[in-house]
Amino acid sequence: MLAGLSGAKRQRRRSRRRRFLLCVVMLDMSSQSRRHSLAERGNDLYETPPVAVHALLRVEKLRHQLWEPACGHGSIVDVLRARGHEVIGSDLINYGRPDFFSRRDFLMEKLPRGCEAIVTNPPFKLVEEFVAHAIDLCPLVVMLLRLAFFEAGAGPTQKAALRRYVLDEHPPARIHVFRLRLPMMHRAEWAGRKANSGMAFAWYVWDRGHSGPTVIDRISW
């Protein structure tokens, strides 16, 4: 293919190819196509950075009695309790915290007595189910979700239908988008290099007392 080209032209052609290949690799990394598979994610435990919870508390006046139904090791619960909230922590898995309820499947649970709001970072593989169940149970729901969660919902699948249910039929009152990417939420027991996330995240707030369109703002951590 390069036959008949001068040396300078061949060099420029090779240089363009290398730049193209580099761009393809960078796009592949930025789109998170190398995320861990569902099998690798196991229980889907990715601990929430405490800075994300502190950022939430600067923009939302949360009620006193809260429920964290995917609490993991307690990164959200510990920040909320330190700020004076009474928080129930529960999870399907027992992570060794005696102050949490384990072996509790949130999708089968009812709202605990006295609970005024649900605050959680739901497991990615069940995110639509978690959000739908939470807003059916509780008048105030706060979820840490990918910003891309706001854009989907097409198609005949059950997950698409649930996405339309929580975004179109019951739209969030507020979405607090992080200006900068959060620290990477590595899977539990991750021992590799720490970095910032390759994905944009936001706090989504469903509030039955809200009327009008969804309010979107930008926050810092």
C-alpha positions, 0 to 999 in steps of 0.5 A: 500500500505504501509502494511508490510513496516517498520516504517523507510521505510514508513517514507521515502516513505511519505517523497518522496511523499511530495517532489514530491507534492511540486515539482509539486506545484512549477512547476505549479506556475513557468509555470504561469498556475495560470495567470488571465483568459481573462475575469479577464484581462478585457482590458488587461492593464498591465503597463510596468515598466519604468525600461524596457523602460530605458533599451531599450534606452540603447541598441537602438537608437530610432528615434525622432517621435514615436507612442505608440498605446497601451499606457494605463496610459502612462508608456512607453510614459512618459519615452520616452518623458522625454528622448526628443522623440516626442510620440503619445499616443493612446489606445482603452480605455480612461484612462483619459489622455488628451494628448492621443488619446482614442477610437482608435483601432490600428488594424484599424489605419494607420501610423500617418504622421511623425511617424518613429517607433512604440514602445509598449507593446501590449495586450497579447490576440492580440499580434500576430495581433498587431505585424503583423499590426505594421510591415506592417505599419512601417519600425521600430517596437519595442515590449515588448513581452514574450521570449516564443513568439519566439518559437511558430507558429505551427498548422493551427490556424490564430494566428499560421499563424500570428506568422510564418508571423512575425517570419519567413517571417519577422524575427526581427532584434534584440531581447534584452532578460532581464537577470533578470525577470522584476518587475511584470506587474500587471493588472490595479488597482492591490492592492495586493503584488508586485513581480517580473514577473514569465515570461521572457521578451524581447524587439523585434525589427523589422527593415526593414533596417536590413539584416542577421539573428536575433541578440539576446543579453542580457540586464539588467534593 
